[in-house]
Amino acid sequence: MASSSLRSLVHDDSRYQRSFQLFLERSSEHQCMRDFINNVLPDILASIGDGKSHLNVIGVGSGAGEIDLEMLSKLHLKYPGATVDNEVVEPSKQQLHNYKVLVGQTPGLDYINFTWNCMTSSEFEENWKEKKMTKKADFIHMIQMLYYVKDPGATISFFQSLLDKNGKLLIILVSGDSGWGKLWRTYRNDLCHTEISQCVTTGDIKSFLESRGVRYQNYVLPSQMDITECFSEGDEKGELLLDFLTEVQDFSKMASAELKAGVLNLLRDPDCSVESDGKVIFNNNLEVIVINQLT
């Protein structure tokens, strides 16, 4: 069990958003996703349209929408005549506001009808079941969000049940072989809080799918992150990055000296990072998992 004095970073949305923004600046996270969207996603989307004039999309944990809009543009290129119903599920009011602003500034989105759901994926699931919704989705994406649910397997099963024939569910998480995987395997009990599945990787998801006999496709997205600032005592940006890496609010101040030293040593370990030109570069590899409709 995580130390009771350590609070999960998700409880402080403002600090979480600042640390997440810094993470994006210090990592190639969005770039490796864009490479995947440009080079691989069009082929994945090629089979979902099946002559339809209208497509239903659900984005779960869509954040500020940059990646969503890039995926929607690829969908539009594949099916230029189709209108799109896009359900956005995002619990952060600030991120949802940022997404709406982005939509307002982006020309050529007339073919999309946006439905804004300021809620968690589990609240969305409850609402959907209460309303006895029968609508099916052609494309559902869950990018970097399964860390924040109680039961990733149940969440995947619910959204897979919403897929139409030929529909695709796309999941992106950190790879089990990344530095995150090593960090979490070592310090899961010290850092991870039991109310959410913070320490989940694609390794866990693949095991779950295999145990249920669910077939999937997977693609590794090589990514890295400069964590050099984490090793400068008192560096404000380094402290924000450490919060993001550990998912602990004010980790540098709240963690025991022993835990802090252990985490910093592990972050420099060759299993997590490489050191080059005075910089410490963390293995931030992601993995994409694509699942079809349950048959």
Buried (B, 14 or more C-beta within 10 A) or exposed (E): EBBEEBBBBBEBBEBBBBBBEBBBEBBBBBEBBBBBBEEBBEEBBEEBBEEBEEBBBBBBBBBBBBBBBBBBBBBBEBBEEBBBBBBBBBBBEEBBBBBBEBBEEBEEBEBBEBEBBBBBBBEBBEEBEEEEEEEEBBBBBBBBBBBBBEBBBEBBBBBBBBBBEBBBBBBBBBBBBBBBBBBBEBBEEBBBBEEBBBBBBBBBBBEBBEEEEBEBEBBBBEBBBBBBBBEEEEBEBBBBBBBBBBBBBBBBEBBEEEBBEBBBEBBBEEBBBEEEEEEBBBBBBBBBBBBBBEE
